[in-house]
Amino acid sequence: METLQGLMSGFSVALSGTNLFFAFLGCLLGTAVGVLPGLGPSATISLLLPIVYAMNSPATSIILLAGIFYGAMYGGSTTSILLRLPGEAASVVTCLDGYQMAQKGRAGAALGVAAIGSFIAGTVGVIGLTFVAPPLAEFALKFGAPEYFALTLVGLLLAVFLTGGSRIKGLIMIMAGILIANIGIDPLTGKERFTFGFYKLLNGIDFLVLAMGMFGLSEIFLTLEEKLSAEFTTKKIGKLFPTLKDWAESKWAILRGSLIGFFVGVIPGGGAVVSSLTSYALEKKLSKHPEEFGNGAIAGVAGPESANNAASSSSFIPLLTLGIPCNAAIAMIYAGLLVQGVTPGPFLISEHPDVFWGVIASMYIGNVMLLILNLPLVGVWVQLLKVPFGILGPIIVLLTAIGTYSLANESFNIVLLLIFGVIGYILRKLNFEPGPMIMAFILAPLIENSLRQSLLMSNGSMAIFVTRPISGTLIAVFVAVVIGQIYAGYKRSKKTSQEIAQ
Amino acid sequence: MSKGERILGVVLILIGIAVSVNSYTALGFGSITQPGSGFFPLICGVGVTTLSAVWMFISRKSETKSEPLWKKGQWIRPITAVGIIGAYIALLELVGYVLSTITFVLLWQFLVEHEKWKKTIMISVIMTACMYILFVQLLAVPLPKGIFA
């Protein structure tokens, strides 16, 4: 009952004129960046953070940023289907069958089922969020320093272990992120750390400078390497509404995708990309005609597109209840809230109910807006690809430069931005993903303080993390996941070596 | 392991060592019951060094994947862009926002995109005007005025 009351109050926040406008703006921008390859949701949110820094309504700013995040999931499918260009990472798998459908003249059905599936899954995800988040937040109130240390550590490590990239590189990025966060004055002792004598570094490095450099600028440098030439095949899109047969083939895929997405989205590092891949694999396995996958199976579009939307909703759960961002884009939303004096975590629901319920209610509304924005207007979005990178690139650079400058009216920040941009560019070229670094940077104060406090509590005994029930369970779960992963990796390598032997 | 990876590995190991030494000597480890400022950085410094060394050791054999960091001529546009942004930063406080921005867009269109002069000038003027209206007039961001101050 309390949940429904909260949700009602959330709708009264989300339905105010300003918030409706910003939810719409977020969905619009989100769809646009979803369509544009080479500009992901993380980069866009970092571009908009300076505006959020200047807003003085935390509810409105999180509504805007959330809209960009889940809006991008809708937009990403459009270019995957029409041009085989994934607009963002979570739509890569949609290219497989979506583009094949478009080749066979069924682009409209693919786009339609992607949008409808996204809508259903997004809504299922928000409903789950509505009912799971409040009890979880209440449970998290029991957490003390050792629990928080275990939780953040396990969260970061899972983010590295589950994303599929190189684990050792991910771990290095986590440590590097913590070290960058350590620059400046140590709040506990007042000692200067790694300032190299620059007084401008005393206050530390702002999250925005790091995020814009590692995601925004480095992405520009990477894109400049290739001469992008998007070819426009003006194919007929065809009827947008799926036929009854399409619907019969995709309804279960949409529902399964929604559930997979919801559960995978909650896990740190899981998120949209992993959930869409998992859903695709599952649909292929369950299908009566697995040979159709890769040749235009509609379930291969419906499942993954649903999964990534459900995941984008449910990845707000750890943020709103535990204060743990589980991917880079959510970490940016976390930063946006921190700047406004709102600390996401178990107290959010009681201290800032307008933020907590407002963003949840806005997600119901946003999903309806996105369905309307994406289904009839799909042709308009494709036109966006005609904006040449020669125009887009310098605009993004100028936005990042002004954004970082305006933090303290300090051009030193642009110098730092450029440095991080170059570092990010080189790291990304060598397959070091910046995601874990950004997450570690924002969580570093929490990890360090909770570790120091725990050691004070326990008189220096590390056993405190294992003997307390909640932190002990968390660590046990993590160990189980790691062992499972190593076992799976071992089995896979055995299998491939057998295959080679044959 | 490619040359780029080897260089990065060595740089990471050296950074890790420098951080660890600085944390231990200058910042202070404290004690396990009362951790000091250097306690956490030391853990991370040692971690970066160890992990980077392990990474270099594991991937030392993957010679097959040793591609150069840039394919032929691929570095030209990104590095030019870095240079232009550097020039922009240098000009910003000196000549103010409007002049530095227009120079930035001119250089970008001409050197990175190889646009023709006419189009370059048109894009630069329009883009600078839009940025000025958005940030100075609408959002009232205090930007350096430079010689117009």
Interface residues (C-beta under 8 A of the other chain):
Chain A: I51 A54 I168 K169 L171 I172 M175 A176 I178 L179 N182 D186 L188 T189 K191 R193 F194 L217 I220 F221 L222 L224 E225 G390 I391 G393 P394 I395 V397 L398 A401 I402 Y405 S406 N409 S411 I414 V415 L418 G421 V422 Y425 I426 L427 K429 L430 I447 E448 L451 R452 L455 L456 N459 G460
Chain B: G4 E5 L8 L12 V19 N22 L27 G28 S31 I32 T33 Q34 P35 G36 S37 F39 F40 P41 C44 G45 G47 V48 L51 S52 V54 W55 I58 L69 W70 Q74 W75 R77 P78 A81 V82 I85 G86 Y88 I89 L92 E93 T101 F104 V105 W108 Q109 V112 E113 E115 I123 M127 M131 F135 L139 V141 P142 L143 P144
